[in-house]
Amino acid sequence: MKIAIFSVVALAALVSGLLPQKSVIITYPDATPNDIIDSAKSTIKDAGGTITHEYKLIKGFAAKVPASALETFTTSSKEYHAVIEEDQMVSING
């Protein structure tokens, strides 16, 4: 039994490692209901991604997401449009 559980976990880790992941920041307009944001997080988790940070001052979060999932994610909400940006290091030294 323990070997079967280990095999499933190892297979899941292998498959998720094969999918190219992108680090992104996803933000929404201030008027966006929390259930829309929660639904977006669930969609990312279901696609094999992970939420890396949840912002408190703005409506949004950072995540690592399979690149293929971002294409379907952008069309998920027609009324509240998500802004998806690549998460990257920012510096003041040009």
N, C-alpha and C positions, 0 to 999 in steps of 0.2 A: 504494500500500500504506500509506504513512504517513497519507494522508488518511483511509483507512478506519479505521485504528486510532484516529486522533484523533476521528473521528465517533463511534465506539463509546464512547470515554472521555467525550466531551462529553455523549452521550445518557445514560450512566449517572449522570453528575453532575447532569444536569437532572432525571432521575427521582428520584434520592435527595433532591434539593432540594425536590421537590414533596411528598414524604411528611412529614407533621408528626412531628418528632422530640421525644422527651421525655428529659430528663436524669434518670437514676435511679441509685440505689444498691441493689444486690441482695446480700443476705447469706443465709447458710445456717447451720444448727446446726453446732457444732464437730465432731460425729461424721460429717459428710457426707464421703463419699469424693471425692478430687480429680477422678475421672473424671466425676462428676455436674456439678461446676463447669465442667470443660472442655467438656462437652457443652452446657451452658447458654451459654457464650461462643460456641461454634460456631453455636448456634441464633440468637443475636443477630446475628452477622456474616452468616449466610445470609439473614436478614430485612432486611439493608441497614443494620444498626446498627454502631456502633463501640464498642470497649472503650476507655474513657478513663483508667482507673486500676485496677490490681490491688492489693488490700490484702494485707499480709503478716501483720498481727496478728490479723485476723479472716478467716473464710472468706467472701470476697465480692469484689465489684468494682463499679466505676462504669461506666456506659455511656450512650450516646445511642442510643435505640431508637425505631423507628417506633411510634406509639401503637397501631396495629393489631396489632403483633407481641406486645405485652404481654399481650393477652387470651389468646392461645394459650400464651404462655410460663408463665403462672401454673399451668397444669395439667400441666406437663411431668414433674414428679417427684411421685409420690404418697407416697413414704416420707419424703423430705427436702424439707420445704416451704420455698420461698424467701420471704423477706420483701423486698418491693419498696417502696422509698420514693422520693419525689421528691427529687432532689438540689437543694438550695437553700442560699443564704447564711444562716449562723447568726450572730447577734450577741448580745452581752451587754447591749446598750443597748436595752432594751424597745422 
